[in-house]
Amino acid sequence: MLVKQKAKYIQTLGQKKFRQQEGVFIAEGPKLVKELLEENKAAVKEIYALKDWIDENKKLLAKTEITEITAAELEKISQLSTSNKVLALVKQFETGKELAVRGKITLVLDCIQDPGNMGTIIRIADWFGVEQIVCSNDSADIYNPKVVQATMGSIARVKVFYSELKEWLAKQKDIRIYATMLEGQDVSTMKKLSEGIIIFGNESKGISDEILQLANVKITILRKRKAESLNAAVAAGIILSHIC
Amino acid sequence: MLVKQKAKYIQTLGQKKFRQQEGVFIAEGPKLVKELLEENKAAVKEIYALKDWIDENKKLLAKTEITEITAAELEKISQLSTSNKVLALVKQFETGKELAVRGKITLVLDCIQDPGNMGTIIRIADWFGVEQIVCSNDSADIYNPKVVQATMGSIARVKVFYSELKEWLAKQKDIRIYATMLEGQDVSTMKKLSEGIIIFGNESKGISDEILQLANVKITILRKRKAESLNAAVAAGIILSHIC
């Protein structure tokens, strides 16, 4: 049974302010919750689920705090348009303060604002083995329920940092910084990279000027016809598929 | 001024049944409408716009039927969550009955259902110079306002056919048919193609078995880590960036 006070508490976690204060986020649906349990069980603090889901997942759930609730109760606390069997409260991941950039690919997101794009980019990074992403502070919050959903579980495997981008980039001295643009070197002619920082810009404005100045190389996806632009996540997928 | 009867008529075009009956679709927003006017002016039947948009675009609008309306009137007929200066009624494009596949790349979409994905794939096709797409009859309608919006104008440059896929594919004898899958030949090792049919499957179920049997080659995007899948539009972008 779901206590009223708890329902209220979960609803507040739709807001960034409360998520940050509590250090937790909401994950929903059998696929995502199962992946989090398999990947990082210690982070899953509480589970609210329908009886049949609990019965089916007994093995996975040992030592996890579970509350059996009704479909109507789940509907009340769900952030999805259609609730889906299970909702988990998960501890926000610790990223540590410093991140190392040598010997690996690091993505930088300069003001990616659409939660769907943000989540999809995390999923793409995971697919291509990219371990870390640095976002400008004005990018979408990765713990926004829409972002969490769009990552399809990849949120548990990719480290995401938020930072004053300009300051952070200025400190990265001995590594190449690539800016993805509408003009630049054709990415399909580039060799695979073993290390580097790849910057992707805002959905409509692209990379801001002050960030662009810190890049060493401009790269692009060659356009054959008149299409105005590519979706930010599609562009990230294409670039990573060529250089990773 | 917007006559009540006309407002009602435009609202009905949110439904596929009425769009088909009338042979028209709705396009909204300055960017999209401008692109349609530049690309295929004859197809733009009627424009409903705010005074300032009409004043700014006088040159483009010669010989087009224009009705000046208020922001409140536009709000009433808009299919967007926030209406945006101009709405056009556009004739659905004629595709002709037969399409030639020799000497070019043809995309085949087997039940792509999300309007955002459908629109984004049309935009990607345009970017990489793909001229035609064949969709299964159960795919999203390209004249759905969300699809039109997501194409960002590319809808005017890419021909989209709907067909009984199995029958249509069975007739394509002398051309290679590629199926994009979770396993197959790594697309990054393939040569550029000058012709071929590339099949993309449904967002969760992939390509149906009966369609898969008609393919000659299975191709894939190599996965480095555990991410469960790639978004359908992202996968299309990556595949086309390697073979086009």
Chai-1 contact restraints between the chains, C-beta under 6 A:
chainA,res_idxA,chainB,res_idxB,connection_type,confidence,min_distance_angstrom,max_distance_angstrom,comment,restraint_id
A,T120,B,N231,contact,1.0,0.0,6.0,A-B,restraint_1
A,R123,B,A227,contact,1.0,0.0,6.0,A-B,restraint_2
A,D126,B,R225,contact,1.0,0.0,6.0,A-B,restraint_3
A,D126,B,A227,contact,1.0,0.0,6.0,A-B,restraint_4
A,W127,B,R223,contact,1.0,0.0,6.0,A-B,restraint_5
A,W127,B,A227,contact,1.0,0.0,6.0,A-B,restraint_6
A,W127,B,L230,contact,1.0,0.0,6.0,A-B,restraint_7
A,F128,B,K224,contact,1.0,0.0,6.0,A-B,restraint_8
A,G129,B,K224,contact,1.0,0.0,6.0,A-B,restraint_9
A,G129,B,R225,contact,1.0,0.0,6.0,A-B,restraint_10
A,M152,B,E228,contact,1.0,0.0,6.0,A-B,restraint_11
A,S154,B,A227,contact,1.0,0.0,6.0,A-B,restraint_12
A,R223,B,W127,contact,1.0,0.0,6.0,A-B,restraint_13
A,K224,B,F128,contact,1.0,0.0,6.0,A-B,restraint_14
A,K224,B,G129,contact,1.0,0.0,6.0,A-B,restraint_15
A,R225,B,D126,contact,1.0,0.0,6.0,A-B,restraint_16
A,R225,B,G129,contact,1.0,0.0,6.0,A-B,restraint_17
A,A227,B,R123,contact,1.0,0.0,6.0,A-B,restraint_18
A,A227,B,D126,contact,1.0,0.0,6.0,A-B,restraint_19
A,A227,B,W127,contact,1.0,0.0,6.0,A-B,restraint_20
A,A227,B,S154,contact,1.0,0.0,6.0,A-B,restraint_21
A,E228,B,M152,contact,1.0,0.0,6.0,A-B,restraint_22
A,L230,B,W127,contact,1.0,0.0,6.0,A-B,restraint_23
A,N231,B,T120,contact,1.0,0.0,6.0,A-B,restraint_24
A,A233,B,V234,contact,1.0,0.0,6.0,A-B,restraint_25
A,V234,B,A233,contact,1.0,0.0,6.0,A-B,restraint_26
A,V234,B,V234,contact,1.0,0.0,6.0,A-B,restraint_27
A,V234,B,G237,contact,1.0,0.0,6.0,A-B,restraint_28
A,G237,B,V234,contact,1.0,0.0,6.0,A-B,restraint_29
A,G237,B,G237,contact,1.0,0.0,6.0,A-B,restraint_30
A,G237,B,I238,contact,1.0,0.0,6.0,A-B,restraint_31
A,I238,B,G237,contact,1.0,0.0,6.0,A-B,restraint_32
A,I238,B,I238,contact,1.0,0.0,6.0,A-B,restraint_33
A,I238,B,S241,contact,1.0,0.0,6.0,A-B,restraint_34
A,S241,B,I238,contact,1.0,0.0,6.0,A-B,restraint_35
